C-alpha cells in the first residue's frame, strides 16, 4: 500500500472528527493530545490473533495503560451476552470518563464496542480501528452503535460518535475473500445512492477491485468515506437524508434475521437487498430496466448474491414481511423503502403497497 495518508473530516460541530486512511494508521494520535490514561481494546477472536499486539503497542506508545477484551468472532456475538462481558471488562480495566474504548475489528466489534462506549458511565471516548472493508467504508463512520436482539437486527443501540477513525488498509491483506467481497456491496451502494461516476468506475474495474489493487482501493475507500461523511454531517441521527444509506437494507436485514445471523454476511444480504430494491424501483419509482440491470450485473461481477429469496431460493414472503415489519426503520407498521430513479440518486421514505412488494419478491 501507499504510505500516503488521506484525511476525511466528518463535520459535526463539537463532535467532529477525522478519518485517516493509509498504511500503519496513527492509532491514538488524537488521544495523545488529550488527558487519557486508560484504554480498553475490544476485538474478536479472529482479529485479535492478527492485530492486537500492533494496536496495544500503538496505544502504549501514546502513553496509555492498555487492557483488552476479546469475544468470539461472528454476527451471533453482537448480543446482550457479549455486552455483559464488555461491561465486566470495563469495570475490571477501571475505566473512567477520561478513558477510551478502542474498537479493533469489523462491524460487529465496532457496533458492540461503540455501544459500550456510549452507555458505560453514560459515555466514554471511543476510537474506531476498522479491519474489514465493510467497516472501513460504512459501519465505522457516522456514530451508529448497537446490538441485535433475537427479534431483529440493531434493535438496541445509540448514536455515539468516535473521536477518531483510523483505517489501516494493510489489514485487508489478511481479510478472507468472502468478507472482502461482502464489503464491496456497501461500496456499490454509495455509487447507487450518491455518485454515478463512482458506480461507473466500479463497473469498469471489477477485476482490479477483486484483486485489491492498492491505489484503486485507497481512492475508493476515501470516496466512500467522503460520501458518508457528507451525508452524516447533514443528518447525524437519521431524521431524513441519512436514511438513503439504508438502500437495500430493509430486505437485507430481514434476510439476515430469517436465515440466522452469520448464514449470510451483512454485505451479502445487502447485495441481494439492493437487487430487490432496484426491481421495486423499476416497478414503482421510474428506474429504467437498463440501470437496474447495471446494478445487478456489477454485484454479480463482484461475486455477490443477486438472488433475494435466500441462498436456496426458498425464503417465504410471509417470513420476510414479518421480519421487515420489525425493522427499526418501520414507522407505525408502515414499511419505508429507499428507492432509486437513476444511478447516483435515491429517495427515502417511499411507501410501497404490500401487494407490489410481494409481486416483485415472487417475480
C-alpha positions, 0 to 999 in steps of 0.5 A: 500500500501507499504510505500516503495518508488521506484525511476525511473530516466528518463535520459535526460541530463539537463532535467532529472528527477525522478519518485517516486512511493509509498504511500503519494508521496513527492509532491514538494520535488524537488521544495523545493530545488529550488527558487519557490514561486508560484504554480498553481494546475490544476485538474478536477472536479472529482479529485479535490473533492478527492485530492486537499486539500492533494496536496495544503497542500503538496505544502504549506508545501514546502513553496509555495503560492498555487492557483488552477484551476479546469475544468470539468472532461472528454476527451471533456475538453482537448480543446482550451476552457479549455486552455483559462481558464488555461491561465486566471488562470495563469495570475490571480495566477501571475505566473512567470518563477520561478513558477510551474504548478502542474498537479493533475489528469489523462491524460487529466489534465496532457496533458492540464496542461503540455501544459500550462506549456510549452507555458505560458511565453514560459515555466514554471516548471511543476510537474506531480501528476498522479491519474489514472493508465493510467497516472501513467504508460504512459501519465505522463512520457516522456514530451508529452503535448497537446490538441485535436482539433475537427479534431483529437486527440493531434493535438496541443501540445509540448514536455515539460518535468516535473521536477518531477513525483510523483505517489501516488498509494493510489489514485487508491483506489478511481479510478472507475473500468472502468478507472482502467481497461482502464489503464491496456491496456497501461500496456499490451502494454509495455509487447507487445512492450518491455518485454515478461516476463512482458506480461507473468506475466500479463497473469498469474495474471489477477485476482490479477491485477483486484483486485489491489493487492498492491505489484503486482501493485507497481512492475508493475507500476515501470516496466512500468515506467522503460520501458518508461523511457528507451525508452524516454531517447533514443528518447525524441521527437519521431524521431524513437524508441519512436514511438513503444509506439504508438502500437495500437494507430493509430486505437485507436485514430481514434476510439476515434475521430469517436465515440466522445471523452469520448464514449470510454476511451483512454485505451479502444480504445487502447485495441481494437487498439492493437487487430487490430494491432496484426491481421495486424501483423499476416497478414503482419509482421510474428506474429504467430496466437498463440501470437496474440491470447495471446494478445487478450485473456489477454485484454479480461481477463482484461475486455477490448474491443477486438472488433475494429469496435466500441462498436456496431460493426458498425464503417465504414472503410471509417470513420476510414481511414479518421480519421487515415489519420489525425493522427499526426503520418501520414507522407505525407498521408502515414499511419505508423503502429507499428507492432509486430513479437513476444511478447516483440518486435515491429517495427515502421514505417511499411507501410501497403497497404490500401487494407490489412488494410481494409481486416483485419478491415472487417475480 
